[in-house]
Amino acid sequence: MNGLTKWIVLGSLVLLLIPNRYRLLNLLLGNFFIRRFAVKGAMSIPGIRAKFMQSTFR
């Protein structure tokens, strides 16, 4: 029963977060330190960094 309860709670949480994902993302990225961490993390991925640099310095 514990495993089933875990999946039901997880599914409910996903169903609640999907419609509000952009609001949640704006809330998180509104914080300077979280935004800085997210940008640092994204720029450490070579594919994302290359695409960003390519589109920036055209």
N, C-alpha and C positions, 0 to 999 in steps of 0.2 A: 504494500500500500504506500510505503514511503516513496518509492520510485515513481509511482503513478502521480502522487501529489506533487512531486518535484516537477514533472513534465507539465502538469496542468498549470502550476504557478508560472513556469517559464513561458508557456504558450500565451497565457493571459497577459504577462508583461510585454511580450513581443506585440500582441494585438493592441496594447495601449500605446506603445512607443512608436509604432509605424506611422500612424496619422500625425503624430506630433514630432517627427524626427527633425524637421528643419527648425522648429521652435527650440528643441533641445540643443541642436547644434549651435544655434545663435547664442543660447544661454551659456554654453560651455566656451565657445570661442570669444565671447565678450570679456572673459577674464584674461588679462595680459599674460600671466604665467602659463596658463593652459594653452593659449594661442601660440606662445613662443615655443613651448614643448612640442606642439603639433607641427609647427613649421620646421623645426629642427629635425624632427623625426621623418617628415616627408622629404626633406632635402637630403637626407642620408640614403635614400633609395635612388640608385643611379638612373633608372628609367624616368622617374619623375623629375629629378634634377636636370637631366638632359633635355626633356621636353620643355621645362620651364625656361631654361637658358636659351633654347632655340627660339621660343616664341618671344622672349624678352628682347633679344638683340638681333632682330630681323633687319 
